[in-house]
Amino acid sequence: LGRDVTVRLMDISNSGCMVQSETRIAEGTTGTLRLSYEGVDYVDDVRIVRCQAPNVGDSWFRLGAQFLWTTHPGERSLRRVIAGLQPGAVQKIRFEPGRTN
């Protein structure tokens, strides 16, 4: 990939999240998921564990991303804000391939 990919957050849990992208990201790809929520940037390392092709008439790939435990979740970890995070409230989210901590 080599470039940042804008994604849409669909769902999030303690172990990972579901996002949509207009760009195919291969299963096994690792990188950093970075999002802005209520004016604060949050970040976590992830591995893409599923990439589902778009449905007919749709251009969005559905991606399953698993949080990686490369570091202890810090103050700005996505895992720290899950309880209050509503997918529609996220202002900006992107996947940065190959940039794990």
N, C-alpha and C positions, 0 to 999 in steps of 0.2 A: 504494500500500500504506500507507505512513505509520506502520507499526508493526513492531516486531521479530517475527520468525517463528522459532519453534523448528524445527530440522531435525535429521535423523539422518544422520551421516556413513556412507556406504557404501563409498567408495573415494577414494584421494587419490594424486596424482602431482605431478611437478614443474610441470606446466602448469595443473592445476586439480583439481577433485574432483567426485564424484557424491554428492548428498545427497537425502534424501527429506523431503517436507513435506506436511502435511495441507492446506496453503494453496497455491493456484495462484500462481506467480510468473511474470509474463510474460517471454518471451525478450527480451533487451536491457536488462532491469532491472539497474542497478548498485547496489552497496552494500558493506557490510563483513561478512565472515564472521568470527565471534569464537567461539573454543572454549577450553575449560579442559581441560588435560592435565597429570596429575601435580601438580595444585595451582597451575599457572601458566597465565595467560591468553595466548593467541596470537591474532593478528588479521591479516587481509589483505583488500585490496579485490578484489572479484570482479564479473564480469558473468555473468548467467544466459544461457547460450547454447542451452539446450535445456530444455523443460518437457514431459514425457511424462505424459499423463493416467493416472490409476490404472487398474489392471486390474480386471476384474469381481470384485466381492467384496473389493476392497482400497480403502482411502481415501487412499493415499499417492501424491502426485505425485513423479516422479523428475526431478531437476533436475541439469543439467550446469552447473557453475560454472567459469569460466576466471579464473585469477589475472590481475589487472591490474598493470602496472608503473607505478603512479602514484608510487611511492617506491622507493628501494633497499630490499631486504628487510632489516629490522632484526633485532635480537636476539630479538624476540617475533613474528617472521613465521612463519606456518604453513609456509612453504617451508623454514624452517630446521629443523623437527622432523619432516619427512616420513619420514626413514629409520627413526626409532624409533616412529612413530605407528601404532598399531593401532586401527582403527575402534571396536572394542568397548571400548577403554580410555578413550575420550573421555567425560568426565563431563557436559559441557554444551556445546551448540553452537547458535548462533543466527545468522540472517541479518538485518542491519540495513539496510533499503533506503535508498538515497540518501545514505549517509553515507561516501562515499569521501573519502580524505585529500587 
